[in-house]
Amino acid sequence: MQAKPEYRDRDDDEVAVLDALADRADEGMTVFELRSHVDLDIDDLEDALAELKADGLISADDGDERTVVVPDENVIGPDQHEENSTLSWLRDRLPF
């Protein structure tokens, strides 16, 4: 999954973090897991997380003995395989 199109005009670092979090939206990711999924040094990752948190697009959950970052549910776009667009509907019904 990816972040919704309306959130893709942000800084590249922030979009990379949102996309990584979208893949694991239910369980979230620790900062170390995020760092291994996005190609950012720790300072750039910290800046991206701070901006996203300030804008209310992510939150930190420290319930399970570790702190995980989770995206806001409104940030995550639909799974590309579950897309219910008119084009997919047509593609499924036409014989080619």
N, C-alpha and C positions, 0 to 999 in steps of 0.2 A: 504494500500500500504506500501511498504518498500523501503528503499534505495537500489540502484542497488548493485549487488554482489561485484563489484569492490570497493565499499566504506564500505563494511562490515568488512574489516580487520583493521579498525581504533580502537581506544580506545573504550571500552564498553559504556562509558558515551556519547561519540560523536555519536555512532551508535544509542543509545537510543534517542538522540535529533533528529537525522535525520529521524528516523522512526516516531517519534511523529509529526514532521513537514510534513512528507509525507502524513499523514492522512488528513492534512488540508493545502495542498500546495497552493490552490487558494487564501484563505483568510489569511494565516499565523497565527501565535500565538504570544501573548504577552509573556514576560518572566514569568509572573505569571501563565499563562495558561500552558506554557511549564513545569514549576515547578510542577504543579499538575498532569501532564501526565507522567513525568519521576521521578523515585525515587532517586533524587539527592539533596544534600544540595546546598544552593545558591552558595557557593564557587566552588564546582565541576561543577555546571551548568555554572557558569561564565567562568571557564577554558575551558570547552567544546565549548561554544559559541565563545570564543576568538580564539581557534584553527580552528574551522570550518570557521570563518570569514576570518582569515589570509590565509586559503587555498582556499578561493573563493567559498566555498560550500553553504554559506548562505549569506543573506544580510538583512539589517534592513530598513523597509519602514515606514516612519512617516507621511503618507499622510492623515490619517483619524482621527486626534486628539489623536491618540495613536500610539505608536511604535510597530510594529509587525515584527517578524522574519520570513522570507520566505526562503525556500530552492531554490537553483539554479535548473532550470528545468532539467538539465542533471543528477542530483543526484537521481531523483525519478524513481523507476523501474516501470514496467507495472503492472497494477492491475491484481491480480491472476485470477480473473474471466474473464478478457479480453485477456487472454493469447492465442496467435495464434501459438502454437507450433505444430509440427508434431504429437506428442503424443496426444494432445487434439483433433486434427483433426481426428485421427484414433479412439479415444475413442467415438467421436460423431457419427461415421459411423458404428462401429461394434455393433452387437446385443447382448451385455451383460451388 
